[in-house]
Amino acid sequence: MKLIDITDTYIDLGHWPSHFKISTIVIIPKHNKASYNSSESFHPIMLLNIIRKLFNKMIGERLQFLSISNNFSYPCQLGGLKHRFTTDVDVTLTYIIRSGWVKNLTIDMLAFNITQFFTSLNHQLFSLILNKASFDHKVLSFFKNYLVSGKTKYLWNSFSSPFCNVDIGISQGSALSLILSALYLFLIFHILEKHLKNLKIPILILSFVDDGLFIFQCKSISVSNENLYYSYNVISTLLTKFRLIMKYRKTEVFHFSRLCRVFNPPLLDLTLLGGSVLLPRTIW
């Protein structure tokens, strides 16, 4: 029997073997950190069964096909989906900036990051989102089993922890992680777009997995900053409802202007939203 036949059988039966639900997380220090007193100074690397990785790849391919067939992907998502790559972000941003300059507009952007994204994805919300995607009942039944009863242990130097239950998160680097994360974000961006339309904020959104970008074209940077502020408020609130957290210190603001004179854009104050006062960056 071929592996793909076994994969089809797992999905048909709505079953994921218990030995594939066991993993090991190795804690590796990040390079050249001034201090290692916080968890952000370390990489948690999840080690998975090799055969499980092959099964995940085949299941991921099926999910990609079903997502596209059911039109369950958001135009702004340029990561986690087939034929949408980092280079697409570069080309898209270049086009937006150049087309704005033709109209003598300044292109203003606010970049944000979701902290501990893959390890924070909520399994209960996953089930609701997959159901919303109108997938076949066999696929829904399979993922209900796939997402429960996971166990992992931690390795740090010579320390080895006992196995503990895992009822949240997905393994970063798995062939399934990108498509699952794209599906998780789809509903967030769908709701976000509706909120921004109700507020009459004409902002473009781009997303690449756990990084997002608000883009606004205007002749007045003060107007842009106001719209970026309200957009940031909406996305922060939404992420909290979906059990995700904004990484405030990674939030950055950029202004692309074609003016030949000295360009000195104002600061963007996000302190009331839990962020900081952002000085516009000159290099990305």
C-alpha positions as CSV (number, residue, x, y, z in Angstrom):
1,M,0.0,0.0,0.0
2,K,1.3,3.5,-0.9
3,L,1.6,6.2,1.7
4,I,-1.0,8.3,-0.1
5,D,-3.4,5.4,0.2
6,I,-2.7,5.3,3.9
7,T,-3.3,9.1,4.2
8,D,-6.6,8.8,2.4
9,T,-7.6,6.0,4.8
10,Y,-6.7,8.2,7.8
11,I,-8.9,11.0,6.5
12,D,-11.8,8.6,5.5
13,L,-11.7,7.1,9.1
14,G,-11.3,10.5,10.8
15,H,-8.3,9.1,12.7
16,W,-4.8,10.2,13.4
17,P,-2.6,7.6,15.1
18,S,-1.6,8.4,18.7
19,H,2.2,7.7,18.0
20,F,2.1,10.6,15.5
21,K,0.8,12.9,18.2
22,I,4.0,12.7,20.3
23,S,6.8,15.2,19.7
24,T,9.9,16.6,21.3
25,I,10.8,20.3,21.6
26,V,14.5,21.2,21.8
27,I,15.3,24.6,23.3
28,I,18.2,26.2,21.3
29,P,19.6,29.7,22.3
30,K,19.5,32.3,19.5
31,H,22.8,33.6,18.3
32,N,24.5,36.7,19.6
33,K,21.9,37.7,22.2
34,A,23.0,40.2,24.8
35,S,21.0,38.4,27.5
36,Y,19.4,35.0,27.8
37,N,17.0,35.9,30.7
38,S,13.8,35.7,28.6
39,S,12.1,33.1,26.5
40,E,12.5,35.3,23.4
41,S,16.2,34.6,23.4
42,F,15.6,30.9,22.5
43,H,14.3,28.9,19.6
44,P,11.8,26.1,20.4
45,I,12.5,23.5,17.7
46,M,9.9,20.7,17.5
47,L,11.2,17.3,16.4
48,L,8.6,15.1,14.6
49,N,8.4,11.5,13.4
50,I,9.8,11.4,9.8
51,I,6.9,9.3,8.5
52,R,4.5,11.8,10.1
53,K,6.2,14.6,8.1
54,L,5.4,12.8,4.9
55,F,1.8,12.3,5.9
56,N,1.6,16.0,6.8
57,K,2.9,17.0,3.4
58,M,0.2,15.0,1.6
59,I,-2.5,16.3,3.9
60,G,-1.2,19.8,3.4
61,E,-1.5,19.4,-0.3
62,R,-5.1,18.3,0.0
63,L,-5.9,21.3,2.2
64,Q,-4.3,23.7,-0.3
65,F,-6.5,22.2,-3.0
66,L,-9.6,22.4,-0.9
67,S,-8.9,26.0,0.2
68,I,-8.5,27.2,-3.3
69,S,-11.5,25.1,-4.6
70,N,-13.8,26.6,-1.8
71,N,-12.4,30.1,-2.4
72,F,-11.3,30.1,1.3
73,S,-8.3,32.3,1.0
74,Y,-7.9,36.1,1.4
75,P,-6.4,38.2,-1.4
76,C,-4.1,39.9,1.0
77,Q,-2.5,36.7,2.2
78,L,0.8,36.2,0.4
79,G,2.2,33.4,2.6
80,G,1.1,29.9,3.6
81,L,-0.6,29.4,0.2
82,K,0.7,27.9,-3.1
83,H,2.0,30.4,-5.7
84,R,2.2,33.2,-3.1
85,F,5.7,33.9,-2.1
86,T,8.0,36.5,-0.5
87,T,8.9,37.8,-3.9
88,D,5.2,38.6,-4.5
89,V,5.3,40.9,-1.5
90,D,8.3,42.8,-3.0
91,V,6.6,43.2,-6.4
92,T,3.3,44.2,-4.8
93,L,4.9,46.9,-2.6
94,T,6.9,48.3,-5.4
95,Y,3.8,48.6,-7.6
96,I,1.8,50.3,-4.8
97,I,4.6,52.8,-4.1
98,R,5.2,53.6,-7.8
99,S,1.5,53.9,-8.6
100,G,1.1,56.3,-5.6
101,W,4.0,58.4,-6.7
102,V,2.4,58.9,-10.1
103,K,-0.5,60.6,-8.3
104,N,1.8,62.6,-6.1
105,L,0.8,60.7,-3.0
106,T,2.9,59.6,-0.1
107,I,2.6,55.8,0.7
108,D,2.4,55.2,4.4
109,M,2.8,51.8,5.9
110,L,2.5,50.2,9.4
111,A,4.1,46.8,9.8
112,F,3.1,44.6,12.7
113,N,4.1,41.1,14.0
114,I,2.2,38.4,15.9
115,T,4.3,37.0,18.7
116,Q,4.6,33.2,19.3
117,F,2.2,32.8,16.4
118,F,2.4,29.1,15.6
119,T,2.5,28.0,19.3
120,S,-0.6,30.1,20.1
121,L,-3.1,28.9,17.6
122,N,-6.2,27.7,19.4
123,H,-7.5,24.2,18.5
124,Q,-11.1,24.9,19.4
125,L,-11.1,28.0,17.1
126,F,-9.4,25.9,14.5
127,S,-12.4,23.5,14.4
128,L,-14.8,26.4,14.0
129,I,-12.7,27.9,11.2
130,L,-12.4,24.6,9.3
131,N,-16.1,24.2,9.6
132,K,-16.6,27.7,8.2
133,A,-14.5,26.7,5.2
134,S,-17.1,24.2,4.2
135,F,-14.7,21.3,3.9
136,D,-15.9,17.8,3.4
137,H,-17.2,16.2,6.6
138,K,-14.5,13.6,6.5
139,V,-11.8,16.3,6.5
140,L,-13.5,18.0,9.5
141,S,-13.8,14.7,11.3
142,F,-10.1,14.0,10.7
143,F,-8.9,17.3,12.1
144,K,-11.1,17.0,15.1
145,N,-9.1,13.9,15.9
146,Y,-5.8,15.4,14.6
147,L,-5.9,18.4,17.0
148,V,-6.5,16.5,20.2
149,S,-4.5,14.4,22.7
150,G,-1.1,15.7,21.6
151,K,1.9,15.2,23.9
152,T,5.3,16.7,24.0
153,K,8.4,16.9,26.1
154,Y,11.2,19.6,26.4
155,L,14.9,19.1,26.0
156,W,17.3,21.8,27.2
157,N,20.9,20.8,27.4
158,S,20.9,17.8,29.7
159,F,17.4,18.5,31.1
160,S,14.5,16.4,29.8
161,S,11.0,17.2,31.0
162,P,8.1,14.6,31.5
163,F,5.6,14.5,28.6
164,C,2.8,17.1,28.9
165,N,-0.5,17.5,27.1
166,V,-0.6,19.9,24.2
167,D,-4.0,21.4,23.5
168,I,-2.8,24.6,21.7
169,G,-0.5,25.5,18.8
170,I,0.8,23.7,15.8
171,S,4.4,22.7,15.0
172,Q,6.2,25.5,13.1
173,G,8.1,24.1,10.1
174,S,5.6,21.3,9.5
175,A,4.3,20.9,6.0
176,L,0.8,21.6,7.5
177,S,1.7,24.6,9.6
178,L,1.6,27.2,6.8
179,I,-1.7,26.2,5.3
180,L,-3.3,25.8,8.7
181,S,-2.0,29.2,9.8
182,A,-3.4,30.7,6.5
183,L,-6.8,29.3,7.2
184,Y,-6.7,30.6,10.8
185,L,-5.8,34.1,9.6
186,F,-8.5,34.1,6.8
187,L,-11.3,34.7,9.2
188,I,-9.4,37.4,11.1
189,F,-8.7,39.4,7.9
190,H,-12.3,38.9,6.7
191,I,-13.7,40.4,9.9
192,L,-10.9,43.1,9.9
193,E,-11.9,44.2,6.4
194,K,-15.6,44.6,7.4
195,H,-14.6,46.7,10.5
196,L,-12.4,49.0,8.4
197,K,-15.1,49.4,5.8
198,N,-17.6,50.4,8.5
199,L,-15.1,52.9,9.8
200,K,-14.6,54.2,6.2
201,I,-10.9,53.6,6.4
202,P,-9.6,52.9,2.8
203,I,-6.5,50.9,3.9
204,L,-4.9,48.0,2.0
205,I,-3.8,45.0,4.0
206,L,-1.0,42.6,3.2
207,S,-0.1,39.5,5.2
208,F,2.8,37.1,5.2
209,V,2.0,34.4,7.8
210,D,2.7,36.1,11.2
211,D,3.7,39.5,9.7
212,G,1.1,42.1,8.6
213,L,1.1,45.4,6.8
214,F,-1.4,48.3,6.6
215,I,-0.9,50.6,3.6
216,F,-2.5,54.0,3.1
217,Q,-2.0,56.4,0.2
218,C,-2.6,60.1,0.9
219,K,-1.1,63.6,0.5
220,S,-1.4,64.3,4.3
221,I,0.7,62.2,6.6
222,S,-1.4,63.3,9.6
223,V,-4.5,61.8,8.0
224,S,-2.5,58.6,7.2
225,N,-1.3,58.3,10.8
226,E,-4.8,58.7,12.1
227,N,-6.0,55.9,9.8
228,L,-3.0,53.7,10.7
229,Y,-3.8,54.3,14.4
230,Y,-7.4,53.2,14.1
231,S,-6.5,50.2,12.0
232,Y,-3.9,49.1,14.5
233,N,-6.5,49.4,17.3
234,V,-8.9,47.1,15.3
235,I,-6.3,44.4,14.5
236,S,-5.0,44.4,18.1
237,T,-8.5,43.8,19.5
238,L,-9.3,41.1,16.9
239,L,-6.0,39.3,17.6
240,T,-6.8,39.2,21.3
241,K,-10.3,37.7,20.6
242,F,-8.5,35.0,18.5
243,R,-6.1,34.3,21.4
244,L,-3.2,35.9,19.6
245,I,-0.9,38.7,20.8
246,M,0.7,41.6,19.0
247,K,4.5,41.9,19.4
248,Y,4.5,45.7,20.0
249,R,8.2,46.3,19.9
250,K,8.3,44.9,16.3
251,T,5.8,47.4,15.1
252,E,7.3,49.8,12.6
253,V,6.1,52.7,10.4
254,F,7.4,53.8,7.0
255,H,6.6,56.7,4.7
256,F,7.6,56.5,1.0
257,S,7.7,60.0,-0.5
258,R,9.0,61.3,-3.8
259,L,9.5,64.8,-2.5
260,C,12.9,66.3,-3.3
261,R,12.9,68.6,-0.4
262,V,13.7,67.6,3.2
263,F,11.2,65.0,4.3
264,N,10.5,64.9,8.1
265,P,7.3,62.9,8.8
266,P,5.7,63.1,12.3
267,L,5.9,60.4,15.0
268,L,3.1,57.9,15.4
269,D,2.0,57.6,19.0
270,L,0.5,54.1,19.8
271,T,1.0,54.3,23.6
272,L,-2.7,54.3,24.3
273,L,-3.0,51.0,22.4
274,G,-0.2,49.3,24.3
275,G,2.5,50.2,21.7
276,S,5.1,52.9,21.7
277,V,5.8,56.2,20.0
278,L,7.1,55.1,16.6
279,L,9.8,57.1,14.8
280,P,9.4,56.5,11.0
281,R,12.1,54.2,9.7
282,T,14.3,55.2,6.8
283,I,15.5,51.7,5.9
284,W,13.4,48.5,5.7
